[in-house]
Amino acid sequence: MENTKTDLVVAGYIMHQNKVLLIHHKKLDLWLGVGGHIDENETPDQALLREIKEEIGIDVEILNQSNMPLVGKIKSNLATPFYVNVHSVGDHDHCCFFYICKAINPEQLQRNKELKNFDWFTKDDLNKELVPADVKNQCLKALELIHY
């Protein structure tokens, strides 16, 4: 089996008032969760917070945080993804860690140049044809898991 290049990436499904935020990515022309590549010397949590700030300008709380004591040589606890997959992006693969996030300041939403648009989706909205099947399934699972 041929070894394909695999990049580590993160994506966040941001929740607010029982809706999930999706972005319309310009280059990919797809509706997706917010995310991107994990940079060198960066944890997945740091990458996710950075990507969300860069792409849509808001702050979030990443859910599923650990309350394990910081003892011994542990510097910090990281959030646990609610889902992880490997998917093709054409010439290489992405190993993606998916997180559920809560919007802290949703009123400050703004899109950067990589995005065509963004919108909040209810459970019913996710059935629209514009939402890819994998994204829809992940959003439905995230909405099911969220506890306000």
C-alpha positions, -999 to +999 in steps of 0.1 A: +000+000+000+014+034-010+022+058+018+002+090+012+013+123+028-009+130+058-013+164+075-026+169+110-056+193+110-083+204+134-119+215+129-144+229+153-182+228+152-192+260+170-225+260+188-248+288+197-285+286+207-288+250+194-274+259+160-240+250+145-218+274+125-205+264+091-183+283+068-185+284+030-148+279+020-139+298-011-111+275-025-129+242-017-164+256-025-178+235+004-197+242+037-174+230+065-166+235+102-139+260+110-104+247+111-070+242+095-035+228+099-018+223+132+015+243+130+048+230+143+051+234+181+014+239+184-011+218+202-044+209+186-063+232+210-040+261+202-044+255+164-082+254+167-084+286+187-060+303+163-078+291+131-112+302+145-099+337+154-082+340+119-112+328+099-142+343+117-128+366+144-145+352+174-134+334+206-148+300+216-146+276+245-135+241+234-158+216+251-147+182+265-119+196+286-102+172+310-102+178+347-072+156+353-049+171+379-018+189+366+007+169+385+042+155+377+054+168+344+020+176+329+020+212+316-016+213+304-046+192+296-061+192+261-097+188+250-108+154+237-121+154+201-156+141+197-146+126+164-114+118+144-110+107+108-087+106+078-100+120+046-086+128+012-081+164+001-070+153-034-032+150-036-029+141+001-048+132+033-059+150+064-060+134+098-086+156+114-095+161+150-130+174+154-141+194+184-173+209+197-170+245+207-192+271+223-193+306+209-182+332+235-188+364+214-209+353+183-220+389+177-184+396+165-185+371+136-167+383+105-153+364+076-118+365+062-107+363+026-107+325+025-145+324+031-174+331+008-198+331+037-209+316+070-242+307+085-258+291+115-275+258+108-304+242+127-308+204+127-333+208+098-310+232+078-284+205+077-305+185+053-300+211+026-281+198-004-253+223+001-241+206+032-218+176+024-230+143+038-200+138+061-203+173+075-240+168+081-234+136+100-207+152+121-229+183+129-258+161+138-236+141+162-222+173+177-257+187+182-267+155+199-237+156+223-239+193+233-253+201+267-262+237+273 
